[in-house]
Amino acid sequence: MINIEVSASRKYTVSIGEGLLNKVGEMILKLKKPGTVVIVTDDIVDSLYSAAVMNSLENNGYTVKKFVFPNGEQSKNLDTYTKILGFFADSQLTRTDFAVALGGGVVGDITGFAAATFLRGIDFVQVPTTLLAAVDSSVGGKTGVDLPEGKNLVGAFHQPIAVICDTNTLKTLPDDIFSAGIAEAIKSGAIRDEKLFQLIENGDTAQNITDIISGSVSIKRDIVEADEHEAGDRKLLNFGHTIGHAIEKLSNFEISHGHAVAVGMIIASRIAEKTGFAIEPCTDRIIEALQNNSLPTECKYNGHELATVALADKKRSGGNITLILPRQIGCCAQMTIPVSLLEETIALGMQ
């Protein structure tokens, strides 16, 4: 088992290894006395892993309740969030109790937001079961839900008390869900660590999965510790995301987050090269890495459509919007432009 310590507004450990679902109860017992815990999960993950986690918690003295909602980004909304809060209240959770987010990024985001706001804040534990959640969304304390107007427009920063990643859960993932997580790992390497990028770019990921997860988490840990609330360098983690979120929204979330970010990284890289922002060519290498990992490389939307949706993005500040662009593989930086130039800037990345 690999343990990575995170020192943000709350200190916690990210544990990565095989067979950890059966140890969730004893691992949490070191942090929380027995009480009531609500497992929040989706209907797919529930059928696979809830029993193991519930048994582990109950065997360690916890009273366990469970809330299940339909799988998918469409559930990441205020209606589901409100239902989770109501379930917390009906379960009579107190501030000494906690929630467990068992699932992928949607489960982690919405559970964290509910925990951040119920009773003005209760503890929660992230137990990611997808690669995307393991390498990215379970760490760092970003929580929230979507609005019809855009992704993650409502939320809070709320760090978990622990992240427990059982790599055995990744073995049941469909290929497209697994590759979506690889896209986020490619992003991590592209922004901060060329060696991590090299570990992934040839497509030999299964045999290196623990190193890929720990490398990605370590990068995010370092960035979050320096800038927890995204006032500066944490924005680097948004490489591919401004355009990626627009692609997700335009597809009505039929294109997954990781696949949308993959295309967003290509467009951002082309922008970097055509504006002279990049000091080394990156686009061809990013495209090859994505293709070797069965990720999409083409965008079916035009610059006008992407810019219109992207203007609702959180990364807009007044009359400006910040794009994260690569200088070279392993180094990204911020480029802030007037929103009036966004459409023509995106157009540079479409060619």
N, C-alpha and C positions, 0 to 999 in steps of 0.2 A: 504493500500500500504506500502511495506517495501522499505526503501531507504538505500543503502549501499554505503558509500563514498570510492572512490579509490584515493589514492594520489601517483601517479606515476610521470613520467615526465610531465604529464598533469593530473589535478584533474578533476574527473567526478563522476557522480552518477549512480549507477545501481538501477533502479526502478522496483519492482516486484509486480504485482497485477492483478486483473481482470479488463477488460474493458479499458485497456490503449491504444489500437490501436486508439480509437476514441479521445484520448487526446494527441496524438503525436504532433500535431501542436502547441497546447498551451504549452506543456512541452518544446518543442524546442524553442519557441518564447522567453523564459526566457534566452536563450543562444545565439540566432542568430537573427539578424534583418531580416525582410522579404527580400527575394531575390529569386534566382533560386535554385532549389533542384532537383537532379536526384535520383529517387528510382531505385535501382538495385535489381532484384528479379528473381526467376526462374518461369517456366511456371505453375508449380503446385501451388505454393504460390500465384502467381499473380491472379489466378482465385478465390482464397479464401479471400485474405486480402488486395490487392492493393487498391481497391475502398475506403475502410474505411480510410486508411492512406492518400491517395490522397485528399479525402474530408476534412480531418482534417487539412492537411497542407494548402490547398487552402482557407479554411475558416479562416485561420489565416494570410492570405496575401501573401503566397508563390506562386511562379510560379513553377509548378511541371511538370517534364518530367520523362519518365519511360523507362528503358532498361530491357528486359526480355531475359533470355537464358534458354536452356534446363536443366531440373533438373538432378542432379547426379554428382558424382565425376569426370566423364569423361569430364565435362565442365570446370573443374578447371585447365585450361591450359593457355599457353601464347596466344593462338589464341583468346580465350574469353576475356582475359585481354586486349589485343590490341583493340578489338572491343569496350570494355567499355571506354577505353581512347579516342577512336575516337568519341564515342557518347558524352563524356564530352566536347570534343573540338567543335563538331557540336552544342552542346547546349550552347556554349559560356560561360561555367562556369568560374568564376573568383575566386580569392583567398578568397573572402568574401562569396562565395556560398558553398554548401556542398552536400554530397551524403547521402542517407539512404540505409543501407543494410537490406532488408526485407526478411528474410528466415532463413535457417539453416546454418551449419558451412561452407559449400562451398560458399554460397552467402556472408557471412561475411568476409571470408578470402580473396576472390578475390576483393570484393568491397573495403575493407580496403587497399589492396595493390595498387589498382588503385588510391585511394585517397592519399596514401602516396607518389605517384610518379607523379601524374598529377600536373603541375605547381610547381613541387618540394614540393608538399604537400598541400592538402585542408582538411577541416574538414569532418568527417563523423559520423553518428549515427548508432549504432547497434540496430536493432529491431528483436531479435531472435524469431523464430516461431517453433523451435524444442527444445526438452529437452536438447539434447547434446549441442546446441548452448547456451541455457540459463545457464546451469551449468558450461560451460567450455569455448568454443571458442569465445564467444562474449566479454569476459573480458580478459584484459591483454595485448592487443596490438599486438599480433602475427598476421601477415597477409602474404599471399603468394599464390603461385600456384605450381602445380606439373610439373615435367618433365617426359618424358618417362623413365628416369633412376631412378626416385623415388619421394616420396611425399615431398611437401613443400620445395623443393630445391632452389626455388627463392622466395624472400619475403623481408619484412621489419618490423621493430617494429614501429607501428603507433597507438597510443591510440585513441579511439573514444572520442567524446565530451559528449556522454551520451549513456547509454544502457537502453532500454525500453522494459521490458519483460511482455507481456500480457499473463497470464497463461491460459486464455480461448483458446488460439491457440493450446495448448497442447491436448485439448479434441478431436481435429480432426485427431490426429496422428495415423497412423496404428500401430498395436502392436509392430512390429519389429523396427519401428523408435523410438517409445517411449522407448523400452527396451535398444536401443543403447545409449540413453541418461542416463539411469540408470547405465549403465556400467561405464560411466565417473564419476557419483556420487559415486559409489562404490569405484572407484579409489581414489577420494578425501578423503573419510573416511579412506581408507586403509593407505594413506600416512600421515595423520595428525590428524584424529579425530575419535576415536573408537565409540563415541556416534552417530555420523552421520552414520557410518557403521551399527550400531545396528538398526537405524531407517529404514534402507533399507533392511537388510539381510533376513527378513521374508517375503518379497514380498508385504507388505502392503504400497505401495507407493502412490497410488492415493490420499488417505486422508491426506498424509503428504507432498504433492508435494511442497507447498510454503516453508516449513521448509527445504526440501531437496535442493531446488534451493538456498535459502539464505545461508544455511550452506556451500554448495559447493563454492558459490561465495565468501563468507567470507574467506574461506581457500585460494582460489586463490588470493584474494586481499592481504592477509597478505604476501604470498610468493612473489607476483609480486612487492609489495612495497619494499621488502627487496632486490630483485634481478631482476630488470626489464628486463635486457638483457641476462639472463640465463648464468651468469658466475659462479653460485654456486647452491644455494638451489632451484632455479626455475626448475632445471633439475629433481627434485623429481616429478613434474607434468607429467613426461614422463613414470611413472610406467606403464608397459604393452605396451608401445608404440614402442619401438625399434623392438620387435618381432611382435607386432600388425601391424605396417606399412608394414613389410615384408609379413605378411599374406594377407593384402589388395592387395599389388602389385602382389603377386603370383596368386591371384584369379581374376586378372584383374578388381579389385574393385567390383566384384560381392558380396564379403563379405564386409559388411559395416564397417566403422571405429570403432563404438562402439562394434560390435560383435568381431572384430579382437582384439581389446584391451582387451576384456574379456578373450579370450584365451591367449593373451600375459601375462596377470597378473598371470594366473595359471602356465605357464611355468616359469616365473620369480620367483614365490613363491617356486616352486619345486627346482629351482637352489639354492635359499637362504637356504632351509632346507638341501639339500645334501652337500652343501659346508660349513655348520656350520655358515653361515652368520646370519641366523635367531636365535633369542634367545627364541622364542616360535613358535610352529607349526602354520602355517597360511593357508596352501593349502586347507585342507578339509573345513575350514570355508568359504574361498573365493569361492570354488566350490559350496557349498550349497547356498551361497548368490546369485550366478549367476543363478543357477538352479531355485531358488525360484522366480527369475525375468525373466524367460523364455529366458535366455542367453546361448549361446553355451559354451561347456567346452572341446571339443575335437578338435585337430588339424590334418588336413589331409595331412600336408606337413612334410617332414623330416628335421632333423637338418642341413643337408648340404644345402638344398634349402633355408631354413630360413637364415642361416648364409651368404650365397652368396648375397642375396638381402640386408640383414641388413648392410653389409659393405659399402653400399652407403648412410647409414643414417647420418643425421646431427650430431648425437651424437658421431661420430667417430672423434678423434683428433690425427692426425699423425698415429702412429703405435698402438694406444690404442683406446678402445671404452668403454664408460661408460654405465653400466646397473643400473637400479634402482630396488632394491630388498627390500622386507619387512624384518624388524627385528622382528616385531610383528604387529598385527592389530593396526593401528593408528600411526605407525612409520616406515618409509622407509628411506633408505640411499643409497649412491652411492657406487658401486663397479666397479673399473676400471681394465680392463684386456687387455693383448695384443690381437690384432686382430687375431693372430695365434691360440689363444685358444678359439675363439668365437664358432666355430662349436662344439667342445667337451663340452663346457660349456652349450650351448643350448641343446645338447643331454641329459645332466643331467635332464633337465626340461621336456623331452619328455616321461619319464618313470614313 
